[in-house]
Amino acid sequence: MPSEEFIRGMLYLSLTVVGVPANAAVILAFLLLLYQENRLLPADAIVLHLASVNLVVVGVRCLLEVLASFRLANIFGDVGCKAVIFVYRTSRSLSIWLTFVLSGYQCLSIAPPGSRWASVRTVVAHYLGFVFLFLWLVNTCMSSAAILFSFGTQNDSSLINHGINVQFCYVHFPSKLSKEANGAAQVGRDVVPMALMTLASLNILVFLYKHSQQVKGLRSSSSGGGGGSGGAERRAAKAVVALVTLYVVLYGVDNGLWVYTLTVRKTMKSSLISDLRIFFSSLYAALSPVVIIVSNRKVNDRLRCAVQEKPIQEKATSLSTMTEALHVTLENVQASSNIGSQEGREVRVTG
């Protein structure tokens, strides 16, 4: 195996090892919450949907790349390339838009009651299912070009111009115009939610800063006061900053490399640029659940309870086993004593 393929496989393996368990843990936590409370808040439903989409990104793209890089499975034929690239592009764009929806809903949540934005928040929460459906339809339609133009590497002899090398697959556009149009649509699909999410997150940070200043003023003018709300504000601010920074940096690099790919007329012999793009975009899908686990108290509590329940159940099982064994031992002792007393009576009668 060439060293380049080995390094490539190890990088995707690291994303798989981190991303699959982390996203699965977030999904498990919210399913436990749904089971215990029979409902999910809108923000929790958005995070659950986001973790599910991120799991698809890491599982479909990174895991299959690991299998192909280490030559454990031959997946990327014509049909495999069409399916993997289509599912990856759809789930990747859904991850971006769901992150924006989460940020936007949190921004609406800080609106004062009775305001116009509070009414918008209520409408969004009521029709959240339709929002999810709309995003699925739009992003599925925008990713349909992958089905038309993706091929396996065995057809690379005809792919000279207007193609993109994705290591095990090629995306071959019929003309320069179609390549640029498809590329511009993808850039716009990423940049629009990126800009909107950044504005929403900045609005949240400004609100948290003003609120913390008001709290400090109230504390300085009063003799007492607790520090719980300040800690919660700092945690919320750090979570928002972490998600926004992670999002903008990783997808900014991804889109920069994508724009560079569009400027190259001939198909690149090396898939390095495409590998970097996929790695950075998949890195967000792998690391964002880690940020959610660290910053979301509901997820923390559910996972902690799930971890603690297992030792308790094991202790209860072992205790019940010991109790049953003790009962059996007592019954045997009692039976033996009864037999001994009966034999003693028979001896006395005979004597």
N, C-alpha and C positions, 0 to 999 in steps of 0.2 A: 504494500500500500504506500503511495507517495506521501511524503511528509505533509504536503499541503492539504491533502484530503484528511489526514489524521488530525491536524490542527483544527480544520474546519469542523470535523465531527465532534471533537472535544468541546469546541465553543458552543455548538448547538446542544450538546449533551448537558453542559452546565445550565443552559437556559431551561432545558426540559426538567432537570433535577430540581431547580428552584421553582419554576413556573407552575408545573402540574400540581405538586402538593400544596403550594400556597393558594392557588385559585380554588382547588378542591376544598381546602380548609375554610375559605371564605364562604363557599357555597354551602358546605355542611353547617356552618354557624347560622346562616340565615334560614336554612331549612329547619334547624332545631328551633329557632325563634318562631318560625311560622307554625310549627307543630305545637309549641307551648302556648302561643298567644292567639292562634287562629287567624292572624292577619299580619301584614307588613306595612310599615309606613312607606309613603312614596319614595323617600330617599333611600330606604333599605331595599326596596324593589329595584331601584335603579342600580345600586351597587351589586345586588345579586345578578342582575342581567349583565352588568359589565364584567363580573368575574366569570360568568358562563362563556361570554364571547372571548375573553382573554384565554380561557382554558382551551377553546377551539383553536385560537391562534397558535398557542404553544404546542398543543397536541398534534394538530394537522401539519404545521409547517416544520417546527423544530424536531419533533420526534421522527417524522418521516425522513428528514434530512440526515439525522443520525443513522437511521437504518441504511440509507443509501450510501452515506459516506464510508461506513464500515463494511459495506457490501453484505449486509445481513438480509436484505430483501431488494428485489428489483421492482420498484413501484412506478417509476417515472417513464412509462410508455406514453403514447399519444393521449390515451384516455386518462391515465394517471396524472399527466401534466395539466390537462384541461381541468380536471376535478380539483386538484390540490391548489393550483393558482387561483381558480375561481373562489373556492371556499376561503382561502387565505385572504384574498383582497376584500371579500365581503365582510369577513369577521374583523379584519384589521380596521376598515373604515367604520364599522359599527362601534368598535372600541373607542375610536376618536370621538364620534358623535355622542355616544353615551357618556363619555367623560364631560363633554360640554353640557349635556342635559343635567348631569349631576351638579356641576358647578353653577349652571343657571338656576336650578331649583333651589340650591342653597342660598344663592343671591336673593331670590324672591322670598325666601324664608325669613330674612332679616327685615323685610318691609313692615312698617307699622300697621297694626290692625285697622281695617276700614279704608285703607288706601287703595288706589287703583292696582298697584302691583300685588297687593295681598289678594285681590280678586282674581288676578291672573294666575297666581299660585294655586288657588282653589280650583280653577278651571283645568290647569295642567294636571293636578293630582287626580281629578275626576276622570279625565280622558287619557291617563297615562298609558293604558293599553293600546289606544289608537296611535299614540306617539311612537311606541315601540313598533307597531305594525307599519307605520309610515316610513320609519327609518329602515326597516328590513326591506321594504319594497324598493325604495329609492336606491339603496346601496347595492341590492341584488341586481337591479337593472344597470347600474353604472359599472358593475364588474362583469357584465356579460361578454365584453370584448375578450376576456381570458378564454372563454369557451371557443371563440372563433379563431383566435390567432396563436394559441399555444400548441406546441408540438414537442415530441421527444427529441433527444439529441441525435438519434440515428438519421434524422432528416436534415442535418446541418449543412449538407452540400449545396442545397438550394437557397440557404439563408445567407445572403451576402450583404444586402443593404436593408436598412429600416428594421433591424432585428435587435433583440435584447437577449444576451446570454445569461441564463440563470442556472449555470452549472449542469444540471441534469435535464433541463428543458430550454427551449427557445421560444420567445414570443416574437412572431414574425408579422409585421404590419405590411399590408399590400402597397402602401405608398408613404412618402414623407409626410403628406398632409394628414393621413389617418394616424400616423404615429404621434405627430405633434398635437392633434386634436384630442386623442386619448390621453396623452401626457398632461395637457393643460386641464382636462376635466379632473384628473386625479389630483393634481396640485391644488385646484380650486376646492375640491372636496375635502382636502386636508387643511388648507390655510384658513378657510372661512370659520370652521368650528374652533380652530386654534386661536384666532383673533378674538372671537366672541367669548371663549372660555377665559382667555387672559383678562379681558375687560371685566367679566363677572367676578373673577377671583380678586382682581385689584379692588373692586368695589367692596368685596367682603373684608379685605385687609384694611381698607380705609375705615369701614364701619367698626371693626374690632379695635383699631387704634383709637378712634374717637371715644368708643365706649370705655376702653381701659383708662383713658385720660379722665373721663367723668368719674369713674370709680375711684381713681387716685384722689381726685378733688374731694369726693365725699368722705373718703377715709381720713384725709388730712384735717377735715373740718369736724370730724367726730372723734370721740374718745376710743371707741371700740371698732371692731370689724374683723371679718374673717378673710382668709386667703383662698377659699375654694373657687370662687368665680374667676379670679385672676388666673389661677392655674388652668381652669377649663378654657379660658380665652386663649391663653398661650398655646395650649395643645391644639386647639382648632386652627389658630393662625399658622402654626408650624406644619400641620397636615396640609393646609391649602397651599402654602408656599412649596412644600415638598412635591405635591402632585403637579402643580403648575410648572415648576422648574424641570421636573423629570419629563413631563409631556413636551414642553417647548424645546428643550435641548435635544431629546432623542428624535422626535419627529421633525425638528428643524434640520438635523443632520440627514435624516432619511430623505426629506424633500430636496435638500441641496444636492445630494448625490443623484436623485432622480432627474432633476433638471439638467445636471451634467450629462447623464445618460442620453437624454433627448437631443443634446447638441451633437452627439457623435453619429455620423452618418452610417458608417459601416459597423457591422456587428462585431463586438469585441471578442477576441479570442479567449480572454480571461474573464471569469465570472466574479472577480474580486469586488468590483463596484456593486454589483447586485447582491453579493453575499453580505457586504457591509450594510447595505440598505435593509435587507431582511433581518440582519442581526440587531440593528439599532431599533427597528420598529418592534421586533419580538422582545427586545429587552424591556420595553415599557410594559408589555403584557405579562412579563415574568416578575418585574419588580413592583408594579402598582399594587398587587394584592399584599405584598409585604408591608407597604405603607398603610394599607387599609387595616391589616391585622394589628399593627403597632398603634395606630391612631384611633381606631374605632372601638369604643368600650363595649358595645354590644357583642361584637365579634370576639373580643378578648374574653368576656364573661362566658359566652357559650362554649368556646373552645376549652377554657379552663374547667368548666363543669364536665365536659365530655371526657377530658383527660382524668379528672378526679373520680368519675363514676366507675371507671374500670377497676382500679384497686379496691374500691369499696365493694363492688360486686364480687371480686375475687375473695376478699376477706369474708364476705357473707357466705359465699359458697363453701369455703374451707371451714367456717364455723358451723354451718349446718352439717357438713360431713363429720366433723368431730362430735357434734351432738348425737347424730345417728349412731356413730360407733360407740359412744358412751352408753346409749340406751341398749344397744345390743349386748355390750359387756355386762351391764347390770342385769339384763334378763338372763344371761348365761349364769351369772353368779347366783341369782335367785333360784334358778332351776337346779343348780348343783346343790344348794343348801337344802332345797326341798327333798331331793333324792337322798341326801345324807341323813336327814331327820327320819325319813321313812325306813331306811336301813337300820337306824338305831332302834326304832320301835320294834322291828322284826327280831332283832337280836335279844331284846329284853323279853319279848313274848316267848321265844324259844327257850331261854334260860329259865 
